[in-house]
Amino acid sequence: MKESEPHEDQRYIDALLNNDSVLVREIYEKWSAKVVAYIKKNNGDESQARDVIQETLLVIYRQAYEKGLVLTCPFEAYFFLLCKRRWLNYLKENHRKEVTIDDELTSLDIAAEQVADSTERYELKSKIIEEQLNAISEKCREIIKLTLEIKSLQTVAEKLGVTYAYLRKKKSLCMGRLTELVRGSNAFKNLNDQ
């Protein structure tokens, strides 16, 4: 299989995008027990495992919806790796407890690692941007969000009651400020050092 060809399990990504309850239920039936077992083995409980599963599915959905995620590996490997990383990050941030790593469960294929890395980086970048977006003025936040939602600067200008030229200039200044804050953040620097 070529790297750019979608894996046959792309249907699970499509199911999340299209709210296909049959295939989404299949995801839970096939793979949630493995995630629950892993988390319970590593200082967690079933409720926490269910939360990790739900959060991971939302991350996958966002990546697919916003960036057109194309799965190039089995869904199981990708999904489990994201759940595992999410749980390990949770433990690292909140509990600093020892973790049991089962090599059989973690020996996944390289394609799954690459897709999971991409999704994880996307999620981290999104969080950094969201944090820095909250640090700029309310007017800039509004302009950036509206231009991302509506796309047409003319429509946004009309909605805000400003001229097209003013909006273009203001958007450019706001995006410049946001970019400066993002690039200057320690989280972004750490992300780029990885």
C-alpha positions in Angstrom: 0.0 0.0 0.0 1.3 3.5 -0.9 1.7 5.9 2.0 -0.8 8.3 0.6 -3.5 5.7 0.1 -6.1 5.6 2.9 -6.2 2.5 5.0 -9.4 0.4 4.7 -10.1 1.5 8.3 -10.6 5.1 7.0 -14.3 4.1 7.2 -14.1 4.6 11.0 -12.9 8.2 10.5 -15.7 8.8 8.0 -18.1 7.3 10.5 -17.1 9.8 13.1 -17.5 12.6 10.5 -20.9 11.4 9.4 -22.2 10.4 12.8 -22.7 6.8 11.6 -23.9 5.3 14.9 -23.4 1.7 13.7 -19.7 2.1 13.0 -19.1 4.4 16.0 -20.7 1.7 18.2 -18.4 -0.8 16.5 -15.4 1.3 17.6 -16.6 1.1 21.2 -17.3 -2.6 21.0 -14.1 -3.6 19.3 -11.5 -1.4 21.1 -12.8 0.2 24.3 -12.2 -2.9 26.4 -8.5 -2.8 25.5 -8.2 0.9 26.5 -10.2 0.3 29.8 -7.9 -2.6 30.7 -4.7 -0.5 30.0 -5.9 2.4 32.0 -7.1 0.2 34.9 -3.7 -1.4 34.9 -2.1 2.0 35.1 -3.7 3.6 38.1 -7.0 4.5 36.5 -10.6 3.4 36.7 -13.3 2.6 34.2 -14.8 6.0 34.4 -11.5 7.7 33.6 -11.0 5.2 30.7 -14.4 6.1 29.2 -13.5 9.8 29.5 -10.2 9.1 27.7 -12.0 7.2 24.9 -14.5 10.0 24.5 -11.9 12.7 24.4 -9.7 10.8 21.9 -12.7 10.3 19.6 -13.4 14.0 19.7 -9.7 14.8 18.9 -9.9 12.4 15.9 -13.1 13.9 14.8 -11.7 17.5 15.0 -8.5 16.4 13.1 -10.6 14.8 10.4 -13.1 17.7 10.2 -10.6 20.5 10.3 -7.6 18.9 8.5 -9.0 16.1 6.5 -7.2 13.3 8.4 -6.4 10.3 6.2 -5.7 7.1 8.0 -2.7 5.2 6.7 -2.6 2.5 9.4 -5.1 0.3 11.2 -7.6 2.3 13.3 -7.0 0.1 16.3 -3.3 0.9 16.5 -3.9 4.7 15.9 -6.8 4.9 18.4 -5.1 2.9 21.1 -1.9 4.9 20.8 -3.8 8.2 21.1 -5.7 6.9 24.2 -2.5 5.6 25.8 -0.6 8.9 25.2 -3.6 10.8 26.6 -3.6 8.7 29.7 0.1 8.9 30.2 0.0 12.7 29.8 -2.8 12.8 32.3 -0.8 10.8 34.8 2.3 12.9 34.2 0.5 16.2 34.7 -1.7 15.1 37.7 -0.4 12.2 39.6 3.2 11.4 38.7 2.5 7.7 39.4 4.4 4.8 38.0 3.0 3.3 34.9 3.1 -0.3 33.7 4.1 -0.4 30.1 3.1 -3.6 28.4 5.4 -4.0 25.4 2.9 -6.3 23.7 0.3 -3.5 23.8 2.6 -0.8 22.8 4.5 -2.4 19.9 2.5 -0.8 17.2 3.4 -0.2 13.6 5.3 2.9 12.5 2.4 4.2 10.4 0.2 4.4 13.6 3.0 6.2 15.4 3.3 8.8 12.6 -0.5 9.4 12.4 -0.8 9.6 16.1 2.2 12.0 16.3 0.5 14.2 13.7 -2.8 14.2 15.6 -1.1 14.9 18.9 0.9 17.8 17.4 -2.3 19.2 15.9 -4.1 19.0 19.2 -1.2 20.7 21.0 -1.0 23.5 18.4 -4.7 24.1 18.6 -4.5 24.4 22.4 -1.6 26.8 22.1 -3.4 29.0 19.6 -6.6 28.9 21.7 -4.7 30.0 24.8 -2.9 32.8 22.9 -6.2 33.9 21.2 -7.5 34.5 24.7 -4.5 36.8 25.4 -5.3 39.3 22.6 -8.0 42.0 22.6 -11.7 41.0 22.4 -12.0 42.9 19.1 -9.1 41.0 17.6 -10.5 37.7 18.8 -13.9 38.5 17.2 -12.3 39.5 13.9 -10.2 36.3 13.7 -13.0 34.0 14.7 -15.5 35.6 12.3 -13.0 35.5 9.4 -12.4 31.8 10.1 -16.1 31.0 10.3 -17.4 33.2 7.5 -14.4 33.3 5.2 -15.6 36.3 3.2 -14.0 39.5 4.4 -16.7 41.6 2.8 -19.4 39.7 4.7 -17.5 40.0 8.0 -16.9 43.8 7.4 -20.7 44.3 6.9 -21.5 42.2 10.0 -19.1 44.3 12.1 -20.1 47.6 10.5 -16.6 48.5 9.3 -15.1 49.0 5.8 -13.5 46.2 3.9 -10.1 48.1 3.9 -10.3 48.6 7.7 -11.1 44.9 8.3 -8.2 43.8 6.1 -5.7 46.0 7.9 -7.1 45.1 11.4 -7.2 41.4 10.6 -3.6 41.6 9.5 -2.5 43.3 12.7 -4.5 40.9 14.8 -3.1 37.8 13.1 0.4 39.3 13.4 -0.1 39.8 17.2 -1.5 36.3 17.5 1.4 34.8 15.6 3.9 36.7 17.7 2.2 35.4 20.9 2.1 31.8 19.7 5.7 31.8 18.6 6.8 33.4 21.8 5.0 30.9 24.0 7.1 28.3 25.9 4.6 25.6 24.9 5.2 26.4 21.2 9.0 26.5 21.6 8.8 23.1 23.4 6.6 21.7 20.7 9.1 22.7 18.0 12.0 21.3 20.1 10.5 17.8 20.0 
